C-alpha cells in the first residue's frame, strides 16, 4: 500500500532547507540552498549533473519556501526552466544549460503568460525564421524572476506553422522590467521582444507547455500547502497567548471551531499536494492540487488575519504577507476555476479541447 508520508531522506531535506531559510532571509538564501543543500539539482537527471529526484523532493523544498515566503527564484529556475528544457528533449541544450541550473550558478526564467492568460491559444508572441535562427516579437507577463535579469531565458512563441514552439533567447530582450505587485515577496517581470534572436528548442510547444504547467501546478500546490500550515501554526500560537476577558481567546468555543476548520483546510491541501507529487505531476492530480490548495490557502490566510484581530491588519505583522501571497499564487498558472474545468474535462464531465 502506497503511503504519502515523507521518507527519512525527505525529512532530512526538509530540515536542511528550513535551517538555511532561518539563517539566510530573503534572496540571500539562494546560494546556500543551491551550493550546500543542492535544492536546484533535485529534478535534474544525474547525466546532467543533477540528483535525479522527482516531484516529491521538489515539493519538500517548495513547502519550506512557502512557509518562509522566500523570494528566491526556485520555482522559475529549478522547476519551470529546467522542466521546460527536459520536456523539450533537446539533448544539446540540456547538456549546455542543466548543469548550471542544477548548481544554481545559472538562473533561468520561462516567458510564458501573455495578456490573454496561461493557455496555449492565448499566445500572441510570434516567431519568424531568419537564416538558421529565429526572431521573436511580442510581450510576456508574470515572468517569475530573481533580483536580477536571468542568465537563461526561454519563451513560448507561435511559429509560421500556427502552433507554439519553445525557444531559447540568444540575445537580451528589448526590455525586462520587474514590476511592483500585490505580493512583494514574489518578484514578477514583464518583458518585450522586438525581433529578438532565438533558437528553436522544440516545435511542439503545446506538449512542452502542458508538461510544464503540470510541474508548475504541482510545485506551487506544495508551496501553498506549506504556507497555509505556517499560517495556521502562527494563528494557533497567537490564540494561546492573546488574553481577553481573563482567558486565552483560544479557549472560546467559537475560536476553536474556526481553528478546527483551518486545520481541516490545511490537511486537505497537504493531501492534495502530496498526491500530485506522488503521481509525478500527472495532469489530473496537478489540476486538483492547484485548485484545492489555492482555495485552502486563501481561506486560511484570511482567517489568520481575522483571528489576529487588530494587529493582523497592520503593516508590521506578517499576516498580510501570507494573505497577499495567497491571492497572488491563486492566480499564478491560472485561477482555481480554470483547473477545475480542466479536471472535469479529463474526467469526461465536459467536452475536451
Rosetta blueprint (number, residue, H / E / L):
1 X L
2 X L
3 X L
4 X L
5 X L
6 X L
7 X L
8 X H
9 X H
10 X H
11 X H
12 X H
13 X H
14 X H
15 X H
16 X H
17 X H
18 X H
19 X H
20 X H
21 X H
22 X H
23 X H
24 X L
25 X L
26 X H
27 X H
28 X H
29 X H
30 X H
31 X H
32 X H
33 X H
34 X H
35 X H
36 X H
37 X H
38 X L
39 X H
40 X H
41 X H
42 X L
43 X L
44 X L
45 X L
46 X H
47 X H
48 X H
49 X L
50 X L
51 X L
52 X L
53 X L
54 X L
55 X H
56 X H
57 X H
58 X H
59 X H
60 X H
61 X H
62 X H
63 X H
64 X H
65 X H
66 X H
67 X H
68 X H
69 X L
70 X L
71 X L
72 X L
73 X L
74 X H
75 X H
76 X H
77 X H
78 X H
79 X H
80 X H
81 X H
82 X H
83 X H
84 X H
85 X H
86 X H
87 X H
88 X H
89 X L
90 X L
91 X H
92 X H
93 X H
94 X H
95 X H
96 X H
97 X H
98 X H
99 X H
100 X H
101 X H
102 X H
103 X H
104 X L
105 X L
106 X L
107 X L
108 X E
109 X E
110 X E
111 X E
112 X L
113 X L
114 X E
115 X L
116 X L
117 X E
118 X L
119 X L
120 X H
121 X H
122 X H
123 X L
124 X L
125 X L
126 X E
127 X E
128 X E
129 X E
130 X E
131 X L
132 X L
133 X E
134 X E
135 X E
136 X E
137 X E
138 X E
139 X E
140 X E
141 X E
142 X E
143 X E
144 X E
145 X L
146 X L
147 X L
148 X L
149 X L
150 X L
151 X L
152 X E
153 X E
154 X E
155 X E
156 X E
157 X E
158 X E
159 X L
160 X L
161 X L
162 X L
163 X L
164 X E
165 X E
166 X E
167 X E
168 X E
169 X E
170 X L
171 X L
172 X L
173 X L
174 X L
175 X E
176 X E
177 X E
178 X E
179 X E
180 X L
181 X L
182 X L
183 X L
184 X L
185 X L
186 X L
187 X L
188 X E
189 X E
190 X E
191 X E
192 X E
193 X E
194 X E
195 X E
196 X E
197 X E
198 X E
199 X E
200 X E
201 X E
202 X E
203 X L
204 X L
205 X H
206 X H
207 X H
208 X H
209 X H
210 X H
211 X H
212 X H
213 X H
214 X H
215 X H
216 X H
217 X H
218 X H
219 X H
220 X H
221 X H
222 X H
223 X H
224 X H
225 X H
226 X H
227 X H
228 X H
229 X H
230 X H
231 X H
232 X H
233 X H
234 X H
235 X H
236 X H
237 X H
238 X H
239 X H
240 X H
241 X H
242 X L
243 X E
244 X E
245 X L
246 X L
247 X E
248 X E
249 X H
250 X H
251 X H
252 X L
253 X H
254 X H
255 X H
256 X H
257 X H
258 X H
259 X H
260 X H
261 X H
262 X H
263 X H
264 X H
265 X H
266 X H
267 X H
268 X H
269 X H
270 X H
271 X H
272 X H
273 X H
274 X H
275 X H
276 X H
277 X H
278 X H
279 X L
280 X L
281 X L
282 X L
283 X H
284 X H
285 X H
286 X H
287 X H
288 X H
289 X H
290 X H
291 X H
292 X H
293 X H
294 X H
295 X H
296 X H
297 X H
298 X H
299 X H
300 X H
301 X H
302 X H
303 X H
304 X H
305 X H
306 X H
307 X H
308 X H
309 X H
310 X H
311 X H
312 X H
313 X H
314 X L
315 X L
316 X L
317 X L
318 X L
319 X H
320 X H
321 X H
322 X H
323 X H
324 X H
325 X H
326 X H
327 X H
328 X H
329 X H
330 X H
331 X H
332 X L
333 X L
334 X L
335 X L
336 X H
337 X H
338 X H
339 X H
340 X H
341 X H
342 X H
343 X H
344 X H
345 X H
346 X H
347 X L
348 X L
349 X L
350 X L
351 X L
352 X L
353 X L
